[in-house]
Amino acid sequence: MSLHSTAAQLVTLAAEGGEHGGNHESLNPLFVGGGAFVALLLLLWVTTRFNRDR
């Protein structure tokens, strides 16, 4: 597979993806972003609990 044919296939795939929007109907961006934020805060809290010597 050459670089040119791979690039052509990726362009075709990207053009087809524009019709669907890329988002699933059940995914709410606010919920996903809020969940990621809460998960990162939880990881930060766990990290600071294990690093008490500083």
C-alpha positions in Angstrom: 0.0 0.0 0.0 1.6 3.3 -1.1 1.4 6.6 0.7 -0.8 8.1 -2.1 -3.4 5.3 -2.0 -3.5 5.4 1.8 -4.0 9.2 1.7 -6.8 8.8 -0.9 -8.6 6.3 1.3 -8.4 8.5 4.4 -9.8 11.4 2.4 -12.7 9.3 1.3 -13.3 8.1 4.8 -13.2 11.6 6.2 -15.7 12.8 3.5 -18.1 10.0 4.4 -17.9 10.8 8.1 -19.2 14.3 7.5 -22.7 13.1 6.7 -23.2 11.5 10.1 -21.8 14.3 12.3 -19.5 11.9 14.3 -21.6 12.1 17.5 -23.7 9.4 18.9 -27.2 10.4 19.8 -26.9 9.3 23.4 -23.7 11.1 24.1 -24.2 14.5 25.9 -21.0 16.6 25.6 -21.8 18.3 29.0 -22.1 14.9 30.7 -19.0 13.5 29.1 -16.9 16.6 29.9 -18.2 16.8 33.5 -17.5 13.1 34.0 -14.0 13.5 32.7 -13.5 16.5 35.0 -14.7 14.6 38.0 -12.4 11.6 37.1 -9.4 13.9 36.8 -10.2 15.5 40.2 -10.5 12.1 41.7 -7.1 11.1 40.3 -5.6 14.4 41.6 -6.9 13.7 45.0 -5.6 10.1 45.1 -2.2 11.3 43.9 -2.0 13.9 46.6 -3.0 11.4 49.3 -0.1 9.0 48.3 2.4 11.9 48.1 2.3 13.2 51.7 6.1 13.3 52.2 6.4 16.6 50.2 
